[in-house]
Amino acid sequence: MMLLQFSIDNPWSDRWKTLFFKNGLLPKHKAWEFNGYATHQIIDIDVRLTFKGDHAGLHMMFGIFGYALEFGVYDTRHWDYEKDKWQDYD
């Protein structure tokens, strides 16, 4: 996993509200999401890239002054930790 995170929170707020949520499917067990939030963070940067594990993929969130946009592309399959591979559904 690769991870980059940085945030500055507003200590006088606990706001968290979904403003919109869009998603869809892509070929080969992939899906995408695009979301908007009202948050309690003054600055929020969150970038994650995973190759194994449940719903591995790219996740990015960028926020400023209490509003954030999130985008992700991920694998819809679950990870079989005992076999160390994607679960087969066929």
HTML snippet that shows the backbone in 3Dmol.js (N, CA, C, O; Angstrom):
<script src="https://3Dmol.org/build/3Dmol-min.js"></script>
<div id="view" style="width:600px;height:400px;position:relative"></div>
<script>
const pdb = `
ATOM      1  N   MET A   1       0.836  -1.169   0.000  1.00  0.00           N
ATOM      2  CA  MET A   1       0.000   0.000   0.000  1.00  0.00           C
ATOM      3  C   MET A   1       0.886   1.239   0.000  1.00  0.00           C
ATOM      4  O   MET A   1       1.925   1.280   0.659  1.00  0.00           O
ATOM      5  N   MET A   2       0.458   2.235  -0.744  1.00  0.00           N
ATOM      6  CA  MET A   2       1.093   3.548  -0.715  1.00  0.00           C
ATOM      7  C   MET A   2       0.070   4.526  -0.160  1.00  0.00           C
ATOM      8  O   MET A   2      -1.098   4.499  -0.550  1.00  0.00           O
ATOM      9  N   LEU A   3       0.510   5.392   0.752  1.00  0.00           N
ATOM     10  CA  LEU A   3      -0.408   6.280   1.449  1.00  0.00           C
ATOM     11  C   LEU A   3       0.220   7.651   1.625  1.00  0.00           C
ATOM     12  O   LEU A   3       1.374   7.771   2.038  1.00  0.00           O
ATOM     13  N   LEU A   4      -0.554   8.689   1.307  1.00  0.00           N
ATOM     14  CA  LEU A   4      -0.166  10.069   1.554  1.00  0.00           C
ATOM     15  C   LEU A   4      -1.360  10.736   2.222  1.00  0.00           C
ATOM     16  O   LEU A   4      -2.438  10.810   1.633  1.00  0.00           O
ATOM     17  N   GLN A   5      -1.177  11.224   3.452  1.00  0.00           N
ATOM     18  CA  GLN A   5      -2.265  11.866   4.178  1.00  0.00           C
ATOM     19  C   GLN A   5      -1.776  13.130   4.852  1.00  0.00           C
ATOM     20  O   GLN A   5      -0.669  13.185   5.387  1.00  0.00           O
ATOM     21  N   PHE A   6      -2.633  14.151   4.814  1.00  0.00           N
ATOM     22  CA  PHE A   6      -2.368  15.383   5.544  1.00  0.00           C
ATOM     23  C   PHE A   6      -3.707  16.041   5.801  1.00  0.00           C
ATOM     24  O   PHE A   6      -4.517  16.173   4.882  1.00  0.00           O
ATOM     25  N   SER A   7      -3.953  16.453   7.025  1.00  0.00           N
ATOM     26  CA  SER A   7      -5.207  17.153   7.316  1.00  0.00           C
ATOM     27  C   SER A   7      -5.015  18.116   8.476  1.00  0.00           C
ATOM     28  O   SER A   7      -4.201  17.902   9.375  1.00  0.00           O
ATOM     29  N   ILE A   8      -5.797  19.178   8.418  1.00  0.00           N
ATOM     30  CA  ILE A   8      -5.917  20.125   9.517  1.00  0.00           C
ATOM     31  C   ILE A   8      -7.411  20.228   9.820  1.00  0.00           C
ATOM     32  O   ILE A   8      -8.193  20.683   8.986  1.00  0.00           O
ATOM     33  N   ASP A   9      -7.795  19.802  11.018  1.00  0.00           N
ATOM     34  CA  ASP A   9      -9.198  19.798  11.409  1.00  0.00           C
ATOM     35  C   ASP A   9      -9.591  21.097  12.097  1.00  0.00           C
ATOM     36  O   ASP A   9      -8.758  21.765  12.711  1.00  0.00           O
ATOM     37  N   ASN A  10     -10.862  21.447  11.989  1.00  0.00           N
ATOM     38  CA  ASN A  10     -11.437  22.543  12.750  1.00  0.00           C
ATOM     39  C   ASN A  10     -11.869  21.962  14.098  1.00  0.00           C
ATOM     40  O   ASN A  10     -12.804  21.162  14.129  1.00  0.00           O
ATOM     41  N   PRO A  11     -11.238  22.325  15.197  1.00  0.00           N
ATOM     42  CA  PRO A  11     -11.555  21.708  16.489  1.00  0.00           C
ATOM     43  C   PRO A  11     -12.929  22.095  17.040  1.00  0.00           C
ATOM     44  O   PRO A  11     -13.393  21.473  17.996  1.00  0.00           O
ATOM     45  N   TRP A  12     -13.585  23.093  16.474  1.00  0.00           N
ATOM     46  CA  TRP A  12     -14.899  23.521  16.947  1.00  0.00           C
ATOM     47  C   TRP A  12     -16.038  22.976  16.101  1.00  0.00           C
ATOM     48  O   TRP A  12     -17.178  23.416  16.248  1.00  0.00           O
ATOM     49  N   SER A  13     -15.753  22.034  15.223  1.00  0.00           N
ATOM     50  CA  SER A  13     -16.781  21.484  14.347  1.00  0.00           C
ATOM     51  C   SER A  13     -16.679  19.967  14.289  1.00  0.00           C
ATOM     52  O   SER A  13     -15.588  19.404  14.377  1.00  0.00           O
ATOM     53  N   ASP A  14     -17.826  19.311  14.139  1.00  0.00           N
ATOM     54  CA  ASP A  14     -17.856  17.868  13.899  1.00  0.00           C
ATOM     55  C   ASP A  14     -18.696  17.557  12.656  1.00  0.00           C
ATOM     56  O   ASP A  14     -19.215  16.450  12.509  1.00  0.00           O
ATOM     57  N   ARG A  15     -18.822  18.532  11.777  1.00  0.00           N
ATOM     58  CA  ARG A  15     -19.665  18.404  10.586  1.00  0.00           C
ATOM     59  C   ARG A  15     -19.142  17.298   9.665  1.00  0.00           C
ATOM     60  O   ARG A  15     -17.943  17.194   9.406  1.00  0.00           O
ATOM     61  N   TRP A  16     -20.071  16.485   9.183  1.00  0.00           N
ATOM     62  CA  TRP A  16     -19.770  15.502   8.133  1.00  0.00           C
ATOM     63  C   TRP A  16     -21.079  15.180   7.436  1.00  0.00           C
ATOM     64  O   TRP A  16     -21.971  14.568   8.025  1.00  0.00           O
ATOM     65  N   LYS A  17     -21.193  15.589   6.189  1.00  0.00           N
ATOM     66  CA  LYS A  17     -22.432  15.384   5.438  1.00  0.00           C
ATOM     67  C   LYS A  17     -22.087  15.063   3.987  1.00  0.00           C
ATOM     68  O   LYS A  17     -21.236  15.717   3.384  1.00  0.00           O
ATOM     69  N   THR A  18     -22.747  14.062   3.439  1.00  0.00           N
ATOM     70  CA  THR A  18     -22.586  13.730   2.030  1.00  0.00           C
ATOM     71  C   THR A  18     -23.411  14.705   1.205  1.00  0.00           C
ATOM     72  O   THR A  18     -24.615  14.840   1.420  1.00  0.00           O
ATOM     73  N   LEU A  19     -22.772  15.384   0.265  1.00  0.00           N
ATOM     74  CA  LEU A  19     -23.471  16.324  -0.609  1.00  0.00           C
ATOM     75  C   LEU A  19     -23.948  15.657  -1.889  1.00  0.00           C
ATOM     76  O   LEU A  19     -25.037  15.951  -2.381  1.00  0.00           O
ATOM     77  N   PHE A  20     -23.128  14.757  -2.426  1.00  0.00           N
ATOM     78  CA  PHE A  20     -23.550  13.961  -3.588  1.00  0.00           C
ATOM     79  C   PHE A  20     -22.726  12.687  -3.635  1.00  0.00           C
ATOM     80  O   PHE A  20     -21.650  12.597  -3.044  1.00  0.00           O
ATOM     81  N   PHE A  21     -23.261  11.695  -4.358  1.00  0.00           N
ATOM     82  CA  PHE A  21     -22.609  10.394  -4.483  1.00  0.00           C
ATOM     83  C   PHE A  21     -22.914   9.859  -5.868  1.00  0.00           C
ATOM     84  O   PHE A  21     -24.076   9.639  -6.209  1.00  0.00           O
ATOM     85  N   LYS A  22     -21.896   9.652  -6.655  1.00  0.00           N
ATOM     86  CA  LYS A  22     -22.031   9.084  -8.003  1.00  0.00           C
ATOM     87  C   LYS A  22     -21.129   7.868  -8.095  1.00  0.00           C
ATOM     88  O   LYS A  22     -20.009   7.885  -7.584  1.00  0.00           O
ATOM     89  N   ASN A  23     -21.609   6.804  -8.747  1.00  0.00           N
ATOM     90  CA  ASN A  23     -20.781   5.608  -8.910  1.00  0.00           C
ATOM     91  C   ASN A  23     -21.205   4.846 -10.145  1.00  0.00           C
ATOM     92  O   ASN A  23     -22.267   5.098 -10.716  1.00  0.00           O
ATOM     93  N   GLY A  24     -20.359   3.904 -10.555  1.00  0.00           N
ATOM     94  CA  GLY A  24     -20.654   3.084 -11.714  1.00  0.00           C
ATOM     95  C   GLY A  24     -19.685   1.921 -11.815  1.00  0.00           C
ATOM     96  O   GLY A  24     -18.709   1.833 -11.071  1.00  0.00           O
ATOM     97  N   LEU A  25     -19.974   1.039 -12.745  1.00  0.00           N
ATOM     98  CA  LEU A  25     -19.141  -0.139 -12.961  1.00  0.00           C
ATOM     99  C   LEU A  25     -18.266   0.049 -14.192  1.00  0.00           C
ATOM    100  O   LEU A  25     -18.650   0.711 -15.156  1.00  0.00           O
ATOM    101  N   LEU A  26     -17.103  -0.539 -14.136  1.00  0.00           N
ATOM    102  CA  LEU A  26     -16.167  -0.591 -15.247  1.00  0.00           C
ATOM    103  C   LEU A  26     -15.946  -2.061 -15.588  1.00  0.00           C
ATOM    104  O   LEU A  26     -16.293  -2.919 -14.776  1.00  0.00           O
ATOM    105  N   PRO A  27     -15.383  -2.391 -16.753  1.00  0.00           N
ATOM    106  CA  PRO A  27     -15.125  -3.797 -17.082  1.00  0.00           C
ATOM    107  C   PRO A  27     -14.117  -4.446 -16.134  1.00  0.00           C
ATOM    108  O   PRO A  27     -13.359  -3.762 -15.446  1.00  0.00           O
ATOM    109  N   LYS A  28     -14.125  -5.753 -16.112  1.00  0.00           N
ATOM    110  CA  LYS A  28     -13.126  -6.570 -15.398  1.00  0.00           C
ATOM    111  C   LYS A  28     -13.119  -6.337 -13.885  1.00  0.00           C
ATOM    112  O   LYS A  28     -12.064  -6.050 -13.319  1.00  0.00           O
ATOM    113  N   HIS A  29     -14.263  -6.453 -13.221  1.00  0.00           N
ATOM    114  CA  HIS A  29     -14.363  -6.376 -11.763  1.00  0.00           C
ATOM    115  C   HIS A  29     -13.940  -5.027 -11.183  1.00  0.00           C
ATOM    116  O   HIS A  29     -13.434  -4.976 -10.062  1.00  0.00           O
ATOM    117  N   LYS A  30     -14.134  -3.960 -11.908  1.00  0.00           N
ATOM    118  CA  LYS A  30     -13.751  -2.637 -11.421  1.00  0.00           C
ATOM    119  C   LYS A  30     -14.987  -1.750 -11.281  1.00  0.00           C
ATOM    120  O   LYS A  30     -15.991  -1.947 -11.965  1.00  0.00           O
ATOM    121  N   ALA A  31     -14.893  -0.769 -10.379  1.00  0.00           N
ATOM    122  CA  ALA A  31     -15.952   0.211 -10.184  1.00  0.00           C
ATOM    123  C   ALA A  31     -15.325   1.562  -9.883  1.00  0.00           C
ATOM    124  O   ALA A  31     -14.144   1.646  -9.547  1.00  0.00           O
ATOM    125  N   TRP A  32     -16.126   2.627 -10.006  1.00  0.00           N
ATOM    126  CA  TRP A  32     -15.654   3.977  -9.709  1.00  0.00           C
ATOM    127  C   TRP A  32     -16.665   4.677  -8.813  1.00  0.00           C
ATOM    128  O   TRP A  32     -17.848   4.335  -8.798  1.00  0.00           O
ATOM    129  N   GLU A  33     -16.175   5.671  -8.063  1.00  0.00           N
ATOM    130  CA  GLU A  33     -17.018   6.508  -7.208  1.00  0.00           C
ATOM    131  C   GLU A  33     -16.519   7.943  -7.285  1.00  0.00           C
ATOM    132  O   GLU A  33     -15.318   8.188  -7.393  1.00  0.00           O
ATOM    133  N   PHE A  34     -17.453   8.891  -7.227  1.00  0.00           N
ATOM    134  CA  PHE A  34     -17.130  10.312  -7.155  1.00  0.00           C
ATOM    135  C   PHE A  34     -18.106  10.936  -6.171  1.00  0.00           C
ATOM    136  O   PHE A  34     -19.315  10.913  -6.397  1.00  0.00           O
ATOM    137  N   ASN A  35     -17.590  11.495  -5.082  1.00  0.00           N
ATOM    138  CA  ASN A  35     -18.432  11.972  -3.994  1.00  0.00           C
ATOM    139  C   ASN A  35     -18.029  13.373  -3.579  1.00  0.00           C
ATOM    140  O   ASN A  35     -16.890  13.795  -3.784  1.00  0.00           O
ATOM    141  N   GLY A  36     -18.980  14.090  -2.991  1.00  0.00           N
ATOM    142  CA  GLY A  36     -18.717  15.402  -2.422  1.00  0.00           C
ATOM    143  C   GLY A  36     -19.219  15.447  -0.992  1.00  0.00           C
ATOM    144  O   GLY A  36     -20.268  14.884  -0.683  1.00  0.00           O
ATOM    145  N   TYR A  37     -18.474  16.116  -0.114  1.00  0.00           N
ATOM    146  CA  TYR A  37     -18.797  16.153   1.314  1.00  0.00           C
ATOM    147  C   TYR A  37     -18.660  17.563   1.868  1.00  0.00           C
ATOM    148  O   TYR A  37     -17.858  18.362   1.384  1.00  0.00           O
ATOM    149  N   ALA A  38     -19.452  17.853   2.887  1.00  0.00           N
ATOM    150  CA  ALA A  38     -19.234  18.996   3.766  1.00  0.00           C
ATOM    151  C   ALA A  38     -18.565  18.415   5.006  1.00  0.00           C
ATOM    152  O   ALA A  38     -19.118  17.513   5.635  1.00  0.00           O
ATOM    153  N   THR A  39     -17.385  18.915   5.369  1.00  0.00           N
ATOM    154  CA  THR A  39     -16.590  18.298   6.422  1.00  0.00           C
ATOM    155  C   THR A  39     -16.197  19.314   7.493  1.00  0.00           C
ATOM    156  O   THR A  39     -16.550  20.492   7.418  1.00  0.00           O
ATOM    157  N   HIS A  40     -15.468  18.833   8.480  1.00  0.00           N
ATOM    158  CA  HIS A  40     -14.944  19.684   9.547  1.00  0.00           C
ATOM    159  C   HIS A  40     -13.451  19.977   9.351  1.00  0.00           C
ATOM    160  O   HIS A  40     -12.785  20.465  10.264  1.00  0.00           O
ATOM    161  N   GLN A  41     -12.939  19.681   8.170  1.00  0.00           N
ATOM    162  CA  GLN A  41     -11.506  19.843   7.938  1.00  0.00           C
ATOM    163  C   GLN A  41     -11.206  21.117   7.159  1.00  0.00           C
ATOM    164  O   GLN A  41     -11.889  21.448   6.190  1.00  0.00           O
ATOM    165  N   ILE A  42     -10.185  21.813   7.597  1.00  0.00           N
ATOM    166  CA  ILE A  42      -9.753  23.022   6.906  1.00  0.00           C
ATOM    167  C   ILE A  42      -8.971  22.641   5.655  1.00  0.00           C
ATOM    168  O   ILE A  42      -9.159  23.232   4.592  1.00  0.00           O
ATOM    169  N   ILE A  43      -8.096  21.655   5.788  1.00  0.00           N
ATOM    170  CA  ILE A  43      -7.346  21.089   4.663  1.00  0.00           C
ATOM    171  C   ILE A  43      -7.365  19.571   4.821  1.00  0.00           C
ATOM    172  O   ILE A  43      -7.168  19.054   5.921  1.00  0.00           O
ATOM    173  N   ASP A  44      -7.601  18.862   3.722  1.00  0.00           N
ATOM    174  CA  ASP A  44      -7.596  17.399   3.767  1.00  0.00           C
ATOM    175  C   ASP A  44      -7.024  16.866   2.467  1.00  0.00           C
ATOM    176  O   ASP A  44      -7.543  17.150   1.388  1.00  0.00           O
ATOM    177  N   ILE A  45      -5.962  16.098   2.573  1.00  0.00           N
ATOM    178  CA  ILE A  45      -5.364  15.409   1.429  1.00  0.00           C
ATOM    179  C   ILE A  45      -5.206  13.951   1.826  1.00  0.00           C
ATOM    180  O   ILE A  45      -4.583  13.640   2.841  1.00  0.00           O
ATOM    181  N   ASP A  46      -5.769  13.064   1.027  1.00  0.00           N
ATOM    182  CA  ASP A  46      -5.703  11.629   1.309  1.00  0.00           C
ATOM    183  C   ASP A  46      -5.588  10.899  -0.023  1.00  0.00           C
ATOM    184  O   ASP A  46      -6.527  10.906  -0.818  1.00  0.00           O
ATOM    185  N   VAL A  47      -4.449  10.272  -0.271  1.00  0.00           N
ATOM    186  CA  VAL A  47      -4.226   9.495  -1.490  1.00  0.00           C
ATOM    187  C   VAL A  47      -3.747   8.120  -1.074  1.00  0.00           C
ATOM    188  O   VAL A  47      -2.740   7.990  -0.377  1.00  0.00           O
ATOM    189  N   ARG A  48      -4.475   7.081  -1.506  1.00  0.00           N
ATOM    190  CA  ARG A  48      -4.117   5.697  -1.170  1.00  0.00           C
ATOM    191  C   ARG A  48      -4.136   4.850  -2.432  1.00  0.00           C
ATOM    192  O   ARG A  48      -5.011   5.000  -3.284  1.00  0.00           O
ATOM    193  N   LEU A  49      -3.164   3.961  -2.539  1.00  0.00           N
ATOM    194  CA  LEU A  49      -3.105   3.004  -3.632  1.00  0.00           C
ATOM    195  C   LEU A  49      -2.797   1.640  -3.037  1.00  0.00           C
ATOM    196  O   LEU A  49      -1.749   1.447  -2.420  1.00  0.00           O
ATOM    197  N   THR A  50      -3.715   0.693  -3.224  1.00  0.00           N
ATOM    198  CA  THR A  50      -3.516  -0.660  -2.716  1.00  0.00           C
ATOM    199  C   THR A  50      -3.641  -1.653  -3.866  1.00  0.00           C
ATOM    200  O   THR A  50      -4.390  -1.434  -4.818  1.00  0.00           O
ATOM    201  N   PHE A  51      -2.893  -2.749  -3.759  1.00  0.00           N
ATOM    202  CA  PHE A  51      -2.876  -3.764  -4.804  1.00  0.00           C
ATOM    203  C   PHE A  51      -3.501  -5.074  -4.348  1.00  0.00           C
ATOM    204  O   PHE A  51      -3.908  -5.887  -5.177  1.00  0.00           O
ATOM    205  N   LYS A  52      -3.581  -5.289  -3.031  1.00  0.00           N
ATOM    206  CA  LYS A  52      -4.167  -6.497  -2.472  1.00  0.00           C
ATOM    207  C   LYS A  52      -5.131  -6.089  -1.368  1.00  0.00           C
ATOM    208  O   LYS A  52      -5.048  -4.980  -0.840  1.00  0.00           O
ATOM    209  N   GLY A  53      -6.041  -6.987  -1.022  1.00  0.00           N
ATOM    210  CA  GLY A  53      -7.001  -6.702   0.034  1.00  0.00           C
ATOM    211  C   GLY A  53      -8.360  -6.350  -0.541  1.00  0.00           C
ATOM    212  O   GLY A  53      -8.493  -6.107  -1.740  1.00  0.00           O
ATOM    213  N   ASP A  54      -9.363  -6.324   0.316  1.00  0.00           N
ATOM    214  CA  ASP A  54     -10.725  -6.040  -0.128  1.00  0.00           C
ATOM    215  C   ASP A  54     -10.806  -4.679  -0.817  1.00  0.00           C
ATOM    216  O   ASP A  54     -10.363  -3.664  -0.279  1.00  0.00           O
ATOM    217  N   HIS A  55     -11.377  -4.682  -2.006  1.00  0.00           N
ATOM    218  CA  HIS A  55     -11.633  -3.472  -2.784  1.00  0.00           C
ATOM    219  C   HIS A  55     -10.370  -2.630  -3.008  1.00  0.00           C
ATOM    220  O   HIS A  55     -10.386  -1.408  -2.859  1.00  0.00           O
ATOM    221  N   ALA A  56      -9.291  -3.304  -3.364  1.00  0.00           N
ATOM    222  CA  ALA A  56      -8.018  -2.627  -3.634  1.00  0.00           C
ATOM    223  C   ALA A  56      -8.171  -1.693  -4.830  1.00  0.00           C
ATOM    224  O   ALA A  56      -8.953  -1.954  -5.744  1.00  0.00           O
ATOM    225  N   GLY A  57      -7.418  -0.613  -4.807  1.00  0.00           N
ATOM    226  CA  GLY A  57      -7.441   0.324  -5.914  1.00  0.00           C
ATOM    227  C   GLY A  57      -6.909   1.677  -5.514  1.00  0.00           C
ATOM    228  O   GLY A  57      -6.152   1.797  -4.551  1.00  0.00           O
ATOM    229  N   LEU A  58      -7.306   2.705  -6.257  1.00  0.00           N
ATOM    230  CA  LEU A  58      -6.867   4.070  -6.033  1.00  0.00           C
ATOM    231  C   LEU A  58      -7.982   4.856  -5.358  1.00  0.00           C
ATOM    232  O   LEU A  58      -9.131   4.814  -5.798  1.00  0.00           O
ATOM    233  N   HIS A  59      -7.646   5.569  -4.295  1.00  0.00           N
ATOM    234  CA  HIS A  59      -8.589   6.423  -3.575  1.00  0.00           C
ATOM    235  C   HIS A  59      -7.931   7.776  -3.376  1.00  0.00           C
ATOM    236  O   HIS A  59      -6.799   7.855  -2.898  1.00  0.00           O
ATOM    237  N   MET A  60      -8.643   8.854  -3.744  1.00  0.00           N
ATOM    238  CA  MET A  60      -8.114  10.206  -3.563  1.00  0.00           C
ATOM    239  C   MET A  60      -9.196  11.089  -2.969  1.00  0.00           C
ATOM    240  O   MET A  60     -10.342  11.062  -3.418  1.00  0.00           O
ATOM    241  N   MET A  61      -8.833  11.876  -1.956  1.00  0.00           N
ATOM    242  CA  MET A  61      -9.735  12.871  -1.398  1.00  0.00           C
ATOM    243  C   MET A  61      -8.961  14.166  -1.193  1.00  0.00           C
ATOM    244  O   MET A  61      -7.870  14.173  -0.623  1.00  0.00           O
ATOM    245  N   PHE A  62      -9.547  15.260  -1.670  1.00  0.00           N
ATOM    246  CA  PHE A  62      -8.954  16.570  -1.527  1.00  0.00           C
ATOM    247  C   PHE A  62     -10.010  17.519  -0.991  1.00  0.00           C
ATOM    248  O   PHE A  62     -11.104  17.618  -1.546  1.00  0.00           O
ATOM    249  N   GLY A  63      -9.683  18.215   0.084  1.00  0.00           N
ATOM    250  CA  GLY A  63     -10.635  19.128   0.680  1.00  0.00           C
ATOM    251  C   GLY A  63     -10.000  20.410   1.139  1.00  0.00           C
ATOM    252  O   GLY A  63      -8.821  20.447   1.490  1.00  0.00           O
ATOM    253  N   ILE A  64     -10.799  21.476   1.136  1.00  0.00           N
ATOM    254  CA  ILE A  64     -10.337  22.767   1.623  1.00  0.00           C
ATOM    255  C   ILE A  64     -11.534  23.548   2.158  1.00  0.00           C
ATOM    256  O   ILE A  64     -12.605  23.561   1.551  1.00  0.00           O
ATOM    257  N   PHE A  65     -11.337  24.193   3.294  1.00  0.00           N
ATOM    258  CA  PHE A  65     -12.329  25.048   3.938  1.00  0.00           C
ATOM    259  C   PHE A  65     -13.685  24.365   4.134  1.00  0.00           C
ATOM    260  O   PHE A  65     -14.732  24.972   3.912  1.00  0.00           O
ATOM    261  N   GLY A  66     -13.653  23.118   4.545  1.00  0.00           N
ATOM    262  CA  GLY A  66     -14.882  22.415   4.914  1.00  0.00           C
ATOM    263  C   GLY A  66     -15.616  21.705   3.801  1.00  0.00           C
ATOM    264  O   GLY A  66     -16.723  21.214   4.019  1.00  0.00           O
ATOM    265  N   TYR A  67     -15.041  21.633   2.618  1.00  0.00           N
ATOM    266  CA  TYR A  67     -15.658  20.902   1.516  1.00  0.00           C
ATOM    267  C   TYR A  67     -14.612  19.994   0.887  1.00  0.00           C
ATOM    268  O   TYR A  67     -13.452  20.379   0.745  1.00  0.00           O
ATOM    269  N   ALA A  68     -15.027  18.788   0.510  1.00  0.00           N
ATOM    270  CA  ALA A  68     -14.072  17.817  -0.025  1.00  0.00           C
ATOM    271  C   ALA A  68     -14.669  17.064  -1.207  1.00  0.00           C
ATOM    272  O   ALA A  68     -15.876  16.835  -1.274  1.00  0.00           O
ATOM    273  N   LEU A  69     -13.803  16.689  -2.128  1.00  0.00           N
ATOM    274  CA  LEU A  69     -14.153  15.820  -3.248  1.00  0.00           C
ATOM    275  C   LEU A  69     -13.366  14.529  -3.110  1.00  0.00           C
ATOM    276  O   LEU A  69     -12.184  14.541  -2.766  1.00  0.00           O
ATOM    277  N   GLU A  70     -14.032  13.422  -3.380  1.00  0.00           N
ATOM    278  CA  GLU A  70     -13.418  12.102  -3.272  1.00  0.00           C
ATOM    279  C   GLU A  70     -13.616  11.361  -4.585  1.00  0.00           C
ATOM    280  O   GLU A  70     -14.699  11.391  -5.170  1.00  0.00           O
ATOM    281  N   PHE A  71     -12.560  10.693  -5.043  1.00  0.00           N
ATOM    282  CA  PHE A  71     -12.630   9.876  -6.258  1.00  0.00           C
ATOM    283  C   PHE A  71     -11.931   8.556  -5.992  1.00  0.00           C
ATOM    284  O   PHE A  71     -10.884   8.513  -5.345  1.00  0.00           O
ATOM    285  N   GLY A  72     -12.514   7.487  -6.493  1.00  0.00           N
ATOM    286  CA  GLY A  72     -11.892   6.185  -6.324  1.00  0.00           C
ATOM    287  C   GLY A  72     -12.198   5.251  -7.482  1.00  0.00           C
ATOM    288  O   GLY A  72     -13.281   5.291  -8.066  1.00  0.00           O
ATOM    289  N   VAL A  73     -11.231   4.416  -7.798  1.00  0.00           N
ATOM    290  CA  VAL A  73     -11.394   3.308  -8.737  1.00  0.00           C
ATOM    291  C   VAL A  73     -10.888   2.083  -7.998  1.00  0.00           C
ATOM    292  O   VAL A  73      -9.749   2.064  -7.531  1.00  0.00           O
ATOM    293  N   TYR A  74     -11.727   1.058  -7.889  1.00  0.00           N
ATOM    294  CA  TYR A  74     -11.365  -0.072  -7.046  1.00  0.00           C
ATOM    295  C   TYR A  74     -11.881  -1.382  -7.622  1.00  0.00           C
ATOM    296  O   TYR A  74     -12.742  -1.394  -8.501  1.00  0.00           O
ATOM    297  N   ASP A  75     -11.337  -2.490  -7.110  1.00  0.00           N
ATOM    298  CA  ASP A  75     -11.739  -3.834  -7.493  1.00  0.00           C
ATOM    299  C   ASP A  75     -12.958  -4.228  -6.675  1.00  0.00           C
ATOM    300  O   ASP A  75     -12.972  -4.055  -5.456  1.00  0.00           O
ATOM    301  N   THR A  76     -13.973  -4.752  -7.329  1.00  0.00           N
ATOM    302  CA  THR A  76     -15.219  -5.108  -6.638  1.00  0.00           C
ATOM    303  C   THR A  76     -15.133  -6.450  -5.919  1.00  0.00           C
ATOM    304  O   THR A  76     -16.020  -6.782  -5.132  1.00  0.00           O
ATOM    305  N   ARG A  77     -14.081  -7.226  -6.172  1.00  0.00           N
ATOM    306  CA  ARG A  77     -13.958  -8.542  -5.540  1.00  0.00           C
ATOM    307  C   ARG A  77     -13.394  -8.431  -4.138  1.00  0.00           C
ATOM    308  O   ARG A  77     -12.824  -7.407  -3.760  1.00  0.00           O
ATOM    309  N   HIS A  78     -13.558  -9.489  -3.381  1.00  0.00           N
ATOM    310  CA  HIS A  78     -12.972  -9.571  -2.043  1.00  0.00           C
ATOM    311  C   HIS A  78     -11.696 -10.408  -2.101  1.00  0.00           C
ATOM    312  O   HIS A  78     -11.528 -11.241  -2.991  1.00  0.00           O
ATOM    313  N   TRP A  79     -10.816 -10.179  -1.160  1.00  0.00           N
ATOM    314  CA  TRP A  79      -9.529 -10.843  -1.100  1.00  0.00           C
ATOM    315  C   TRP A  79      -9.636 -12.077  -0.218  1.00  0.00           C
ATOM    316  O   TRP A  79     -10.178 -12.006   0.885  1.00  0.00           O
ATOM    317  N   ASP A  80      -9.125 -13.207  -0.694  1.00  0.00           N
ATOM    318  CA  ASP A  80      -9.054 -14.438   0.098  1.00  0.00           C
ATOM    319  C   ASP A  80      -7.694 -14.446   0.793  1.00  0.00           C
ATOM    320  O   ASP A  80      -6.674 -14.749   0.175  1.00  0.00           O
ATOM    321  N   TYR A  81      -7.691 -14.112   2.077  1.00  0.00           N
ATOM    322  CA  TYR A  81      -6.430 -13.971   2.804  1.00  0.00           C
ATOM    323  C   TYR A  81      -5.744 -15.327   3.031  1.00  0.00           C
ATOM    324  O   TYR A  81      -4.520 -15.381   3.153  1.00  0.00           O
ATOM    325  N   GLU A  82      -6.503 -16.399   3.088  1.00  0.00           N
ATOM    326  CA  GLU A  82      -5.900 -17.729   3.272  1.00  0.00           C
ATOM    327  C   GLU A  82      -5.159 -18.190   2.028  1.00  0.00           C
ATOM    328  O   GLU A  82      -4.092 -18.797   2.127  1.00  0.00           O
ATOM    329  N   LYS A  83      -5.719 -17.904   0.850  1.00  0.00           N
ATOM    330  CA  LYS A  83      -5.098 -18.302  -0.421  1.00  0.00           C
ATOM    331  C   LYS A  83      -4.236 -17.197  -1.023  1.00  0.00           C
ATOM    332  O   LYS A  83      -3.538 -17.429  -2.010  1.00  0.00           O
ATOM    333  N   ASP A  84      -4.276 -15.986  -0.435  1.00  0.00           N
ATOM    334  CA  ASP A  84      -3.528 -14.839  -0.903  1.00  0.00           C
ATOM    335  C   ASP A  84      -3.812 -14.533  -2.367  1.00  0.00           C
ATOM    336  O   ASP A  84      -2.898 -14.335  -3.168  1.00  0.00           O
ATOM    337  N   LYS A  85      -5.119 -14.497  -2.703  1.00  0.00           N
ATOM    338  CA  LYS A  85      -5.545 -14.142  -4.068  1.00  0.00           C
ATOM    339  C   LYS A  85      -6.993 -13.685  -4.019  1.00  0.00           C
ATOM    340  O   LYS A  85      -7.662 -13.788  -2.991  1.00  0.00           O
ATOM    341  N   TRP A  86      -7.465 -13.174  -5.162  1.00  0.00           N
ATOM    342  CA  TRP A  86      -8.856 -12.742  -5.254  1.00  0.00           C
ATOM    343  C   TRP A  86      -9.782 -13.947  -5.139  1.00  0.00           C
ATOM    344  O   TRP A  86      -9.454 -15.029  -5.626  1.00  0.00           O
ATOM    345  N   GLN A  87     -10.927 -13.771  -4.506  1.00  0.00           N
ATOM    346  CA  GLN A  87     -11.915 -14.843  -4.402  1.00  0.00           C
ATOM    347  C   GLN A  87     -12.495 -15.115  -5.781  1.00  0.00           C
ATOM    348  O   GLN A  87     -12.739 -14.191  -6.556  1.00  0.00           O
ATOM    349  N   ASP A  88     -12.711 -16.382  -6.076  1.00  0.00           N
ATOM    350  CA  ASP A  88     -13.333 -16.772  -7.346  1.00  0.00           C
ATOM    351  C   ASP A  88     -14.831 -16.922  -7.130  1.00  0.00           C
ATOM    352  O   ASP A  88     -15.274 -17.550  -6.168  1.00  0.00           O
ATOM    353  N   TYR A  89     -15.606 -16.335  -8.039  1.00  0.00           N
ATOM    354  CA  TYR A  89     -17.069 -16.410  -7.939  1.00  0.00           C
ATOM    355  C   TYR A  89     -17.660 -17.234  -9.092  1.00  0.00           C
ATOM    356  O   TYR A  89     -18.880 -17.347  -9.206  1.00  0.00           O
ATOM    357  N   ASP A  90     -16.827 -17.790  -9.919  1.00  0.00           N
ATOM    358  CA  ASP A  90     -17.339 -18.559 -11.081  1.00  0.00           C
ATOM    359  C   ASP A  90     -17.754 -19.952 -10.695  1.00  0.00           C
ATOM    360  O   ASP A  90     -18.202 -20.721 -11.546  1.00  0.00           O
TER     361      ASP A  90
END
`;
const viewer = $3Dmol.createViewer("view");
viewer.addModel(pdb, "pdb");
viewer.setStyle({}, {cartoon: {color: "spectrum"}});
viewer.zoomTo();
viewer.render();
</script>
